[in-house]
Amino acid sequence: MASPTIAGPVFLPRLLACLFFFVSLTCCCDNLLLNDYDFQRCLELRNTCTSLSLSRSSFCGTIPTEIGRLTKLSFLDLSYNEFTGSIPNQIGYLTELTMLLLSDNHLSGALPYAIGNLERLSSLALANNDLSGAISSGIGKLVNLGSLNLCNNDIQGQIPSDFVAMTALRSLYMYDNSLTGTLPMDLHQLSNIAQFLFSGNSLTGTLPDEFAGLTNLQVLDLTSNSFTGKLPESLGNLSESLELVTLTSNGFTGSIPASWSNLQSVTSLYLNNNSLSGGFEILAEEGGAPYASLKYLDFADNSLSSSIPTAMGLLTNLNRLRGMRNRLSGRIPSEFGNLRDLDALCLEENTLTGGLPSELGQLSELQRMNFSNNLLTALFQPDTNFSNFNLLELEYLDLHENRISGPLFSELHQFQALLLLDLGSNSITGTIPTGIGGIPITYYLNLSHNLFTGSIPKELSQITGIVELDLSSNRLTGSIPEELQVIPPALTKKLDKYFNY
């Protein structure tokens, strides 16, 4: 009965009363606007129905206790409605159920203990409701359950010890709840698990070495919890299965285990917002290229204190590299030029020295580059051949708060996609190149707090898309060009003659 097969008023409950032997009913996406009384009438069915799908039908009110009459049901889908109240205990009478889908309603209260009676369930989805209370220990009886989705509720308490008895589990979505306590020590019993998502809870303790027994694990997401201690070496044993690891916003300490260099299938590794220290032992292993599949690497907001290893240039599939707010030192490796798929390179707020290697000019996919708040002393090397640059997608270039000296290169007009250029708070000398006017779509231009001399080039008025222009605190002379004075009032101009000459 999916629209648009039926038009006009439909008296669904009255129709159902005439059906004596039907086995399946589907009314999804019909926008029937039925209340709880209408839904009860729908349940006055002969006990032959094995499949009931009423998703996206705008049902409201509570789920009637009469649902327990449909003891032959193997499939029940009431998702994406407006049901309120608790899940009735009578749901436990439906012992033939293999799929129970109640996600995206407004259901509240605790999970009924009777759900443990549904031992044939292969899929249980209760996501995006207002469920609360603890998970009852009876859930461990669901030994055939392959997918459990309780995400985005307010489920509290500890993970019950018999949780690991659900050995058929492949997908476990428990994120965005209020779970506390530690992870079960017998995790290795969940040997079929592929998706393990517990982000956005209040779990504590260390990560057990038993993760090594989850040989089918593909996704591990423990973001935004309160885990502490060292990262487990044993996770490196999951070299063939693990694809995504996100441990963001916890309290992990110590170094990144060298054994993690074995994770050849990992495409995303998020370790940001922890208290990790040490260096990059994971990239120091001799032999083949580490992390051959890695696309996203984020170790921002830690306390890593080594130089950047040249081996990072072997991560040739990398799309995004974020390592800001650490204690990284030394020079930027020229091997970064090998990362031809890179679209974001963010290493601000470290203690990097030297200049930008000219090899960065070959990163044709790069859109964002941020080395602000470091100790860089130069832009590119003096002998850089800018005619070979291929930064056609670069939109964001931020180098403010460094120690860059010398003149600004005149080939800025080659950066035709720039939206933001921030070179403020350096020691750049010489005149402002007229070629800067050849960047047509710059949104923000900051050259303040440098040692620029000479006059303000009138070519700046050609940057028609500019919103904020800051040239304050330099050694500029002369008057503000008339061409700049007629730029639309939306432009915030900080030319500030008081701080110039």
N, C-alpha and C positions, 0 to 999 in steps of 0.2 A: 504494500500500500504506500509505496514511496511516491511523493508528488512528482509529476502532475497527473497521475493516472486517475485520480478521483477529484471531482469538483463539486461544490455545493455542500450543504450540511450533511454530515455523516453521523448517524446515531450508533457509534461503535459498540457500546455495551449491549444494545438491543439486538444488533446483528449477531453478536457472539453467542447469545442465548439460543440461537437457531442452529448453531453448528455443533453436531453431535460427535463427529469423529475426526476433527481436524487435529493435525499434529504440530503445525508451525504457524506462528503469527509474527509478521514483521510490519511495524508502523513507523519506522524511523523517518525523521525529517518531514513529518506530516503537519507539524505545528497545530496539533489538535486542540490545544488549550482546554484540556480536561482537568477536572478537580479530583480530589481524593475519592469522592463518592463514585464518580465515573470509573476510576481505576478499580475500585472494589467490584463494580459490575463486570469489568473485564476479567476478573478472577473467577467469575461464576462459570467456569469452563468444565467440560467433561474431562476426566482424568486421563486424557490421551495426549495432551499437549507436551511435546518434548522440547520445543524451542519457542521462546518468547522474547522478541526484540522490540522494545518501545523507546529506543534512544531518540533524543532530540524531538520529543513530542510535546514539550511544555507542560508535562504533568506537574502538579503541585500537591501540597499536603504531605501526609506521612505515607510510608509504605505499609499497607494494611497487613494485619496478622494473617489474613486469608491467603497470603502468598504461600503459606505452608501447605495448602491443599494440593498444589501442583506438584505432586511427588514424583511425577515422571519426567520433570524438566531436566534436561542435560545442558541447556544453554539459556541464560537469563541476562538480558542487557537492558538496564534502566538508566544508562549513563546520559549525561547532558540533558537533565531535566531540572526541575525546581523542587525536588523532594526535600523535606525537612524532617526533624525528629531523629530518633535512633533507628538503627537497623533491628527489625523485630527478631526475637529469639527463634521464632517459627522458621526462620531461614534454614535452621539446622535440620528441618524435616526433609529438605530437598537433597537427599543423599545420592541422587543420580547426577547431580550437577557436575559438569566438567569445566564450565566457564561461568563466572559470576562477575558481572561488570556493573559497578555502581558509581563510577567516577563522575566528577563534575556535577555534583548536586550540592545541597546544603545540609547533609546528614551530620548529626552530632552524636555525642555520647561515646561510650567505649565500644570496642569491638565485642560482639556477643561471644561468649565462650562456645556457644553452639556451632560456630563456624568450624570448629575442630571436628565436627561430625562429617563434614563434607570431604571425605577422604579420597573421592575421585577427582577433585578439583585439579585442573592443570593450569588454570589462570584465574587469579583473584585481583581485581582492580578496584580500589577504593580511593583513588587519588583525588585531590582537589575538592575536599569536603571540609567539615569542621570537626572531625573526629578527635577525641581526646582520651585520656586515661591510658593505662598501660596495655601492652600486648599480653594477652592471656597465654599461659603456658600450653594450653591445649592446641595452639597453632602448630606445634611440632608433629601433630598427627597427620598433617597434610603431606604425606610422603610422596604423592604424585604431582605436587605443585611444581610447575616449571617457571611460572612468572608471578611475582608478588609485587604489586604497586600500591604503596600506601603514602606516596609523597604528597607534600603540601597539605598536611593536616596539623594537628597539635598533639600528636601521640607522645606520651611521656613515659618516664621510668626506664628501666634497663632492658636490654635485649634478653629475652628469656633463654635459659640454658638449653632448652630443647629446640631452639631455633635451628641448630645445625642438624637436626634429625630430618629436615626437609632436603634430603640428598639429591632430589631431582631438580632443584632450583637451578635455573640458567640466568634469570634476570631478577635482580633484587633492587627495587627502587624505594628507598626509605628517606630520601632527602627532604629538607625543609620540614622537620618536625622538632620535637623537644626531647629527644632521647638523651639519656645520661648513662654514666657508667662506662665500662670498657667493652671492647669487642670480645666475643666468645673465644676461649683459648683453643677450642676444637674446630677452628675454621676449616681445617684440612678435610673435614668430612663433607664439605660442600664442593666436592671435586668437579661437579659439572658447571659451577657458576661461571658466567661469562661477563655479566654486568653487575658490579657491586658499587652502588651509589648511596652514600650516607652523608652527603654534604649538608651543611646548614642545621646541624644538631649541636649537642653539648657533650659529645663523647670525650672521654679522657683516657689517660694511660698511654702506653707505648704500643706500637704496631707489632703484633706477634709474628714470630718467624714462621708460623703455620701458613702464612700467605704462600710460601713456597709450594705447598701442596695443592694450590688452586691452579692446576696446570692448564685449565681452559680459560683462565681469566683474561678478558680483553680490555675492560674498562674498570679502573679503580678511581673513585672520586670520593675523597674525604675532606673536601674543602670546608673551611669555616667550622671547625670543631676546636677542641682544646687538647689535642694529642701532644705529647712531649717525647723526649728521648731521641735516640738516634734512628735514622732511617735503616730499615732492616737490610742487611747484606743479601738475605735469602731471596729478596724480590728479583735479584739479578738472574735467578734460575728460570724465570718465566720468559725466556728469550724468544720463544716461537709464537706465543699467544698474545702477550700484553701489547696493546696499541695506544692506550691513553692512561696517563697517570697524572692526577691533579690533587696535590696535597697543600694547596694554597691556604694561607691564614690559619696556621696552627702554631705550635711552639716547638717544632723540631729543632734539634741542635746537632752539633758535630758536622762532619764533612759528608759530601755526597759519596756513597760507597763506590769504590772502583769496580765492583762486580756489576754495577748497573750498565757498564759499557757493553755488556752482553745482550742488552735489550734491542736487538736488531729490528724488531717489528714495531717499536714505539714510534708513533707519529706526533704525539703531543706530550710534553713533559712540563708541568706547572709546579714549581717549588717556591713561588714567590710568597712574601709575607711570612717568613719564619725567622729562625735565629741560626741559620746554617753558617758555618765558618770554613776555614781552610781554602783549598783551591779546587782545581778541576782534574782530580785524579781520574774521573770518568773518561777524560779525553787523553790521558797520558799512557794508555795501554799501547804497547807495540803490536804491530800486525795490521789487520785489515781496518778499513774505515769504520769508526764507531757510529752507532745510531744511523744506519744507512737510510732509514725511512723517516727520520725526524723532520717535521715541518714547523713545529711551534716549540720554542724553548724559552721558558720564563723563570729566571732565578732572581728577580727584582726584590728589593727590600729584605736583604739578608745581611750577613757580615762576611761575605767571601772576600779574601784579602790577597789573592795571588795576581800575577799578570794573566792576561788572556792568552791561552796556548795557541800556537799556530795551527794545531790540529783542529781547531774550530772551523778552519777553512775547508775541512773535509766534509762538513755537513751540507753537502751540495743541494739537498732538497729543502733546505730551511727556508720558510716563508717569513718567520717573525722571530726576532731575537730581542728579548727584554732583560736587561741586567742592571737597571738603574738602582741607585741608592745602596751600593755596596762599598767595598774598599779596594776595588780593582786598581791596579797600578801598572806602570810600564806603558809601552807604545801600543797603538792600535795595529794589529797584524795586517800586513799587506795581503795575506791570504784571504781576508774578507772579500777580496775581489773575485774569489771563486764561487761566492754564494749568489749565483745569477738569478735565483728565484726569490731573493729576499725583497720584501715590501716594507718592512719596518725594522729599523736598527736603533734601539734606544738604550744608551749607556750613560745617561746623565747622572750627575752627583756621585762621581767616583774621583779617583786621583790619577787619571790617565794623563800621559805627557806626550811631547812631540807634536806632530801634525797629522793631518788627515792623509792617509796613503792615496796616491793617485789612482790606485787600482779600484777604489770605490767608485770612480767615474764610469766603470763598466757595468754597474748594477742597474740595468735598464728597467727593472720592475720596482725599484725602490721608490716609495712614496713618502716615507717619514724617516728622518735622520736627526737624532738628538744626542749631542755630546756636551750639553750645557753643564756648567758647574763642575768642570774638571780643571786640569792644569795644563791644557794644551797651549803651546807657544807659537804655533803657526797654523795657517789654513792648509793649503797644499804646498808641496815642495816647490822651490823657485823654478825648477826646470820642467814643471808639469805641462804637458801638451794638452790644452783644453779642447783642441779640435777633435780629439779622440773620445771625449766624454759622451756618455750615452744616458745621462740622467733625465730622460724625457718625461718620466712620471713623477719626479720629485716635487711634492707639494709643501713639505714642512722641513725646514732646515734651521735648527736651533743650536747656536754655539755661544750663547751669552754666558757671562761669568767664567771666562777663562783668562789666559794670559797671552792671548794672540797679539803679536806685534807685526810691524811691517805694513806695506800697503795692501789695499784690497784689490784682488785681481779684477781686471777690466772685463773679463768674459762672462760676467753675470747674466748677460742677456741670453745665454744658452739655456738657462733654467726656465723654460717657457711655461712650466706648469705650477710654478711656485705660488702658494697662497700665503705663506708665512716665512719671513727671513728675519732672524733675530741674532744680531752680532753685538748686542749691547754689552757694556761693562767689560771691555777688553782694552788693548793698547794699540789699536790699529791706527796707522799714520797715513799721511798723504791726503790726496783729495778724494772726494766721493766720485767714483767713476760715472761718467755720463751714460755708459752702457746699462746702468741699472734701470734706466727708463725704458729699456727694451723688454722688461718683464711685464706683460700686459695685465696679469690677473692677480698681482700680489694683494693679499688682504691686510697683512700687518708687516710693517717694516720698522725695525728698531736698530738704529746705529748710534744710540746715545752712549754717553760715558766712554768715549774713545778719545783719540788725539787727532781727529780729522782737521785738516786746514783748508784754506781756500774758501770759495763761495759755494752756496747751495746750487747745484745744477738745476736749471729750469726743466731738464728732461724728466725730472721726477713727476711732473704734472702729467706725463704720458701714462703713468700707472693708474689707469682709470678705475680699476676695481678696488683701490686702496681704501681702508677704513681708518687705520691708525698709522701715523707717521711720527716717529720720535727721533729727532736729531739733537736733542739737548745735551749739554755738558760735553761739548767738543771745543775746538779752537777755530770755528768757522768765522768768516768775516763777510762784510758786505750786507746787503739787504735781502729780504725774502723776495724771490722772484715773483713778478706779477702773476705768472702762470699758476703758481701755487696758491695765490690768494683768491683765485676764483674757483678752486676745487669745491664741490658741493659741501654743504654744512655737515653732512653725515660724517665727514672726515674729522677725526680727532687729530689735530696737529700739535705736536710738541716740539716746536722749533726753538723756542725759549732762548731769545737773544741774551738774556741775562747770564746764561751759563756759557755763552759763546763770546766771541770778541767782535 
